[in-house]
Every structure is written in structure tokens, then in C-alpha cells.
């Protein structure tokens, strides 16, 4: 078969979506020498991907994600290569593409949190954007030959919100990268980031559904009792992190709660290795990769009990109501003070990782291609 993969979001700078595309393609290269693949990339990540399998060819598709060019011009480029199947690794497939395709739906977060707090756009423009999102995802899921999703929770969400028959939807869990040796001087990095105490860690975006304001409120109460702690929030600085930074400054917590901006994987590994706890306060997730990454470093996880997270983490995390800051404050203090709980979470975390691998993800994806 000639298979195209839309990898315009390839690479770690595109967060979880980028990691999914990158790791899926790398694993497909290792196990599939029968099919011919065309990997469609933007200028920004074209050089970042270097094929390691002669059956994989990269193609420049410099159409911005969520753009009119994506919708109007991308189909002509895909048609040029006479593909038997295209895999769109995110919902934003061109609705006028007439060939056979499958799509990966990671979550329906915008369907749940389509309010103006989740954007920097003018409210009218944002309403148009949400309308267009709903139109695209409705058409794409109806036209697709199959839908891959990353959790049973998201599968149920797709069935309920988009009225899709469950026989068309296949759950393929993501994998998790194993820790790698890093040449980074961790002591220098922590000094540069002004980490001077034991610290709790969060990695990800600062969109409203991530619920970081509640985490800040809970931590404000934590340091009344545990003054030797800091909270480190890792994520690319943008409007949403800047908004958090203002809250932190207003509360005079700038020395206690640190915003790092984007960190490379090597830099991030230093923080995973030296943090005391990983905390995920999200109101909704489609899968939840960062807590699994934390577990791969032996870092205990405290997680929101919302949506897919109990499915993905099982009994390897301690859970809290994401709307109850008092509950989270107590859980942090009780956990940080109890070495037996921490040791137990480390062991269960390693056990939980056995459920996830990128190799398995790729094998299950190939089955959907072939069928």
C-alpha cells in the first residue's frame, strides 16, 4: 500500500500531538518494510525528521494547521501521490479530500470547553472558529474509514457527542518514552531556573481546562505548612502562562511558584529525576502522557480523578477532586510526609508503564491500515 501520514505537527515542540506523530512514525519505520509511506511535514519540522527506512519519504506540505490552505490546497497535494490510504494524526483533516483515510481523535476538549477563556481571539472570531471546528470534526469523523482514539473515555465521548457507531472506533493507547541519559548539568539548570528547594512538578500547557489556577491555590495553602517546597510549572510561555504569572505575582508567590518556559527533553529529564511529586490537576484529558513520563523516572503521581485519568493511571496514582483545593492541599502534605506512600507509588508507577509502548501502538495502527 501507499500510505500518507499527516505529520505537520511532528516533534516535541507540538506537545502531546507532536510526540504521538513522532513516535508512531519512528516505530512504523522499525517494523514495516512492506508498505510505502509518504510523511507530510511543514517547513518548521521538515529537517527535524530524517527517514531511517527506505520505504519512508518525506514531503513538504507547508500548510498551517487549522488554516484555509490546509482545507483547500492540501487535498491536491495528497491526490498527487495516488495514496491508498491517508492517516490524519489529528482531527484537522481537509474536508474536501476524496480519498480513503483514517483519523486519530485525541480528545474532544474544545467540545467541552468552548468558552472565551480558552482563547486570545476576539469573541466573535472565536465563535466562528468553534463553529468551524465542529463542522470539520463532524464531517471528518463521518467520512473517515476508521477512527483511532487513545482512551476508552474518548471513544465514549466520540460516540456520545458525534453520534458515531462504536464499531468504527478503535482504541490504541499511546506509548511512553523511556528515560535517556542526559549531558545536561542538572545542578546548573536548577540554579538557572531558581529552584532552590524540594519541588513539585507539572508539565504541559496552561489552557483553562488544565486547571492550574486551582493548583496554585492549593499550593498557596501547602507552603503555609511546608515552607521548604516550590512548585515548578513547565510549559512554553504564552498568553495563558502569562496570565498565571500575573496571578502568582499578585499573590507574592514568585519565589515559590516558578514558570520555566519551554524545556528540551534533556532539560526536562533533570526535573523529572529530582522532583518530589508530579501533579496533574486537569479537568479533562484525552490520554495524559506527562504523568506516565513522570512515572518512567520513578516520580510519584497525584492526579485529578476526572475523565480518562483513572483509566490510564489505574492504581498507580493517588487521586483528588480537581475542583476541591482543600482536598489537594491535604493530599500533597500527607504524601510528601509519608515515605512509605512515596515508595509504593514509585513501584506501582513502574508497573503501570508495562501497559504502554510505542511499538504496540504502531503494531495496532498497522492492523487498522491493513484492514
C-alpha positions, -999 to +999 in steps of 0.1 A: +000+000+000+009+036-004+002+053+029+003+090+036+007+103+072-001+139+080+028+148+103+027+186+102+026+185+140+056+162+142+080+168+170+081+176+207+075+213+203+039+204+193+033+188+227+014+156+230+002+156+194+038+160+182+051+132+204+023+109+191+032+116+154+070+114+160+069+081+180+043+064+158+064+071+126+097+061+142+081+028+153+065+022+119+099+026+103+113-002+125+086-027+118+071-021+084+092-028+053+062-037+031+042-006+028+054+027+012+050+058+034+048+095+025+053+117+055+038+152+051+056+179+070+058+217+073+089+238+068+093+242+105+098+204+111+109+192+077+146+189+086+138+176+121+125+143+106+151+122+088+138+089+074+156+057+086+137+033+063+140+034+025+102+029+023+096+063+040+097+095+020+091+130+034+071+155+015+068+193+021+032+202+030+037+237+042+000+244+051-006+259+085-027+238+108-063+249+111-060+271+080-080+276+048-049+265+028-050+232+048-086+227+037-084+239+001-048+231-011-037+201+009-062+177-008-045+184-042-011+176-028-024+143-013-041+134-046-008+139-065+008+109-047-021+085-055-023+072-020-043+041-010-048+055+025-040+086+045-037+088+082-045+122+097-029+121+131-052+149+143-088+158+136-079+187+113-082+168+080-092+186+048-129+180+045-128+180+007-103+152+005-120+124-015-095+095-009-098+069+018-085+079+052-084+072+089-082+099+116-068+099+151-090+118+176-071+125+207-098+143+226-129+165+223-118+191+248-130+220+227-165+205+226-165+206+264-146+239+270-155+262+241-156+294+262-137+326+256-112+320+284-096+293+262-085+317+235-068+351+228-091+357+198-118+383+195-150+366+209-168+368+175-138+353+157-135+326+183-172+317+179-166+313+141-135+292+149-155+269+172-183+266+146-157+256+120-140+231+144-174+215+150-181+214+113-147+199+104-147+172+131-183+162+123-175+158+086-141+141+091-154+115+116-184+107+093-162+104+061-133+085+077-130+048+071-120+043+107-113+064+138-084+057+161-086+072+196-063+070+226-086+060+255-119+043+262-131+076+277-125+095+245-142+067+225-173+071+246-171+108+242-170+105+204-199+081+204-220+104+226-211+138+211-206+130+175-231+101+172-205+077+156-211+039+156-187+023+181-177-004+155-159+023+136-137+035+166-106+017+178-087+024+210-049+024+206-031+036+237-001+058+233+033+047+245+058+064+268+094+073+261+119+056+284+144+078+302+176+086+284+210+096+296+214+134+295+246+155+293+228+184+310+243+198+342+212+194+363+226+214+392+233+244+369+199+240+352+181+241+386+202+271+396+193+289+363+156+282+369+159+294+406+149+261+420+164+262+455+142+238+474+124+205+471+098+209+444+066+196+430+063+194+392+037+200+364+045+197+327+021+209+300+001+238+287-018+264+308-051+262+290-081+267+314-090+230+313-056+222+328-069+238+360-036+253+371-053+282+390-067+256+414-032+240+417-018+274+426-045+280+452-038+246+468-001+251+468-005+285+485-020+266+514+006+239+513+035+263+518+019+277+550+028+243+565+057+232+542+079+263+536+107+242+521+088+235+489+085+251+455+061+244+426+076+242+391+053+246+361+069+236+328+054+249+296+060+272+267+053+308+278+022+322+260-008+342+269-022+316+293+011+312+312+015+350+313-020+352+329-009+327+355+023+346+361+002+377+370-018+357+395+014+344+410+028+379+413-004+393+428-002+366+455+035+374+461+044+338+453+070+344+426+098+327+447+075+298+455+059+290+421+083+290+391+074+291+354+102+277+333+091+283+297+098+255+271+124+229+281+141+204+259+137+167+267+172+166+282+164+196+305+130+181+314+146+148+324+166+167+351+134+179+367+116+145+364+146+129+382+148+154+410+112+164+417+093+151+448+059+147+432+042+151+399+008+168+400-019+168+372-049+189+382-067+187+347-105+188+343-103+168+311-077+148+292-078+125+262-049+103+274-024+121+297+012+114+287+032+136+311+022+116+343+034+084+325+067+102+316+070+111+353+064+075+364+092+064+340+116+084+362+102+069+394+083+101+402+051+096+423+020+110+407-010+128+422-038+131+397-072+146+391-099+119+392-115+134+361-123+118+327-097+093+314-070+096+341-081+067+364-083+046+332-047+055+322-031+055+356-051+028+374-039+023+410-005+038+403-016+073+413-034+090+442-065+109+431-082+141+441-113+161+431-099+188+407-124+213+420-115+208+456-083+227+465-086+217+502-085+181+493-055+186+471-036+205+498-042+177+523-031+151+497+001+169+489+011+173+526+001+137+535+020+122+506+052+143+509+054+134+546+050+097+541+079+078+526+060+045+525+033+060+503+060+075+480+079+042+477+046+024+469+037+049+442+071+045+426+067+007+424+031+010+411+042+036+386+068+013+371+043-015+369+017+008+352+042+016+324+041-020+313+007-013+297+021+012+273+046+011+244+050+029+211+059-004+195+025-018+205+008+015+194+024+012+159+015-025+155-021-019+164-021+011+140-008-011+111-036-035+117-061-007+111-042+003+079-043-033+066-080-039+074 
